[in-house]
Amino acid sequence: MALFENLGGRLGDSFRKIAGKSQLSDDNIRDTLRDVRMALLEADVALAVVKDFIDRVRSRALGTQVGRGLNPGQQFLKLVQDELVHLMGDANTGLNLAVRPPAVILMAGLQGAGKTTSVAKLARYLTEREKKKVMVVSVDVYRPAAIQQLATLAAEVGVTCLASHGDETPLAIAERALGEARRGFADVLIVDTAGRLHIDAALMEEIRALSVALEPAETLFVIDAMIGQDAVNTARAFDEALPLTGVILTKVDGDARGGAALSVRHVTGKPIKFLGVGEKTDALEPFHPDRIASRILGMGDVLSLIEEVERKVDRAKAEKLARKVEKGTRFDLEDLRDQLQQMQNLGGMGGLLEKLPGMGNMARLAEQSNIAAQFKTMTVIIDSMTRAERADPELLNGSRKRRITTGSGTSIQDLNRLLKQYKQMAKTMKKMKGKNLGRMLRGMEGMLSQGGPGGLPRR
C-alpha cells in the first residue's frame, strides 16, 4: 500500500539499529526513537500525535525485559506495533446499521476528496458483503455533473439511485429520498452531500440541516489521504460541526506519506472505518488497525489476503491449475493468462506480495519493475493467439508470431519475452510438487531484482 511504503521503510531501518542488544535501555533506544520520530514527522503525522506516540513507546520500552525467544529489536518492534494499533483505534469499528430501516448514511467532505466514488464503493460493499438493499441519492444541486456521476456509478454497482434536480433544495431531495427508500423497503439510504473547495459556513449549515432532518445512523467524513496535515484540520472542523461517527480515508493507493491515517483518529476521536484503495468500485477495505500496523512494519497482512482470495479468486480455475501441478500435466499459455488475470484481481503482484510477511522488499521490486504494465502486455499477446497456439506454443513459427504481434499492437521482442517467461514458469510448475511456497517466492525475488519476470526490462 503506497500510503505507508516510505514510512515502513524508514521504520525498518530504525529497528535494525537496535537488533542484537542484550536488553532495552535508555541509551540504546534513544537513537532509534529519534529516527522513529523523524520518520513519523516526514510522513506528515501531526506533531502532537508524534510526541504522544514517542512518549508512550519510551515509557513502555524502558526497563522492559526481553521476552523468551525475542531479541531487543523484536521486543521493540512489538511495542511499536502495539502503540501503532492503539494510535489508529485498537480494533475495527464497523457500521452501526441496527436501526429501523432504512438506515441513513450521510457522507460529508470537501470537493475532490472522492466522496461520490466512495458512495458507490460503500453501496457495493453493503450489497455484496452485507447483503443489504441499498438506495443512493445526491443532494449536490450545485454540481449537475456530480449527480450524473452518482447515477452512472449506481447503475454500475446495481443499486437504485433516486433522480435529483437542481431546482430542488438539498433538504427537499433528501426527504423525498427517505420516503422512496421506505416505500421501496431499502435497508440503507446513502446520501451524497455537496462538497466545497474549502470549509465555509454555508456548507456546514446545509449539512447540519440535513443531519437534523434525516437523523442518520452513520455520518461519515470522507477525507483525501494525500492532503497530509490539512486532512487533520479539516476533520477537526467537520467534527465540531457534525456528529461524525467515522471516517473513510481515500486514495491510500496514491503517493501519500501516510500521516493522515495516523493522525485523524487521535485528533478527532472518530474511528477510520474504511480505506479507499483504488479507483474501481470494489476498492474499499474495512480499516483494521492491527492489520495496517502489521503492513507498516513489514509483517504482512495475511488475514486480509485470505479474505480477498475468498472473494476474488476463481475457484474453478485455481483448482484446475492445482490438479495440473499435482499430476505434472503441462502448464500452457491459457493457464498463464488465467494466473495473470487472477493476480490482477488481487491487486497485482505488488498488492499480493505486500500482504505476505517479509515480502515488503519484493513488493517494492515489483513496483519498480512496472510489472502491472508488463502483465497487461503479456495478457494482450496471449489473447491474440488461437486456442491451439495457447495450448502448444511450439506452433509459433515466424508467420504466426507476426500475425499475433500485429493483432496485439506489440513487437516480436515482446512476444519472445513472453515465451521466455512462460518457459521459466512451466519449469517452476514442474518443480512445485511438494515444494515450499516460500522457496518459490524467494526465487521470484531473484527474478524481480534482475529487472522483472523473465528478464523483462524495467520501464
Secondary structure, DSSP 8 states (H G I E B T S, - for coil): -HHHHHHHHHHHHHHHTTTT-SS--HHHHHHHHHHHHHHHHHTT--HHHHHHHHHHHHHHHTT----TT--HHHHHHHHHHHHHHHHHTSS-------SSSSEEEEEE--TTSSHHHHHHHHHHHHHHTS---EEEEE--TT-HHHHHHHHHHHHHHT-EEE---TTS-HHHHHHHHHHHHHHTT-SEEEEE----SS--HHHHHHHHHHHHHH--SEEEEEEEGGGTHHHHHHHHHHHHHS---EEEEE-TTSS--SHHHHHHHHHH---EEEEE-SSSTT-EEE--HHHHHHHHTT---HHHHHHHHHHHS-HHHHHHHHHHHHHT----HHHHHHHHHHHHHTTHHHHHHTTSTT-HHHHHHHHHTTHHHHHHHHHHHHHTS-HHHHH-GGG--HHHHHHHHHHHT--HHHHHHHHHHHHHHHHHHHH-TT--HHHHHHHHHHHHHTTSGGG----
